Amino acid sequence: MVFALQSGTPAAEELAALYAGGCPLGEAELRRAASAVERAGGRDWAQTQACDRMAAAMDHLARAVPDPAEAGDLLLLAELVTRRSR
């Protein structure tokens, strides 16, 4: 959200306008906000950040637990969380 708001794009302006009212957003406004975040690059940024952190975590885990079989479930869970689409 913060990345999208700071992107300097028309979508960022739309997103800021949606939140400027200070009232809770309704369903239609939430959909517009989600679309604006996507168009402003917020989702891509978040996915990149998640992948970078996943890679670092896997590196730390590999050093802490040398046997990958012992860390398998944890790695699968981390992969699921970082790769989910919704």
N, C-alpha and C positions, 0 to 999 in steps of 0.2 A: 504494500500500500504506500509506504513512504517513498520507495523508489519511483513508483508510478506518479505520485504527486510532485516529485521533484524532477521529472523527466523533461519538463519544458515543452511538452507536446500538446496539441489540441485536446487529446484525451485527458491529459493532466488537468487542463482547465475545466473540462467537463466534470471530472471527478471532484475537483475542488468546489465547483458550483453545487454539486449534489450535497456535499457535506456542509456547505455554508449556512444552510437553514437551521442547523442545530437540532432538528427534530429527527426522531428515528426514521429510517428509510423504510418505505413499504416494499412489497415484493417487486414491483416494476422498477423502482429506483435501485434496489439491490442488484437486479439484473443489469441495469445500465452501468452501475458502478463496477461490477465484475467485468463487463465488456470493456470499460474504459481502462481498468487495470491491465487487462490483456493487451489492448492496443498501445498502451504506454510502455509496454515491455516489462511490466512488473512480474508477470508469471515466468517469463524466460529468465529474468534476473534471479528470482527465487529458486528456480530449478538448477541454475548454475551454482548458486551458493550451496544448495543441498548436496549436489554432486561433489563439490570441492570438499565439503565437510565430511561427506561419506568416505571419500578417498583418504582423508587424514585419519578418520576414525578407524578405518580398516588397517591402515599402517600401524597405528598404535595397538590395535587388537592383535595384529600378527606378531608384534614384539612381545606382548603380554601373554598370549596364548599361542605358542608355536604350532600346536596341532590344529589345523583348520577344521577337522571334524568336531572338535570340542566347541568351537565357536560358530558352527554351522547355523544353528537356529537364530542366533543373534544377528549374524550377517544376513540371513534371509529376511528377518524382520526389518532391518535397516534398509535393505534394498526395496522392500515393499513400501515403506514409508516415503522414501525419496523418489520413487518412480511412479507413484500413484498419480492418476490424472484428475481425480476429483476427491 
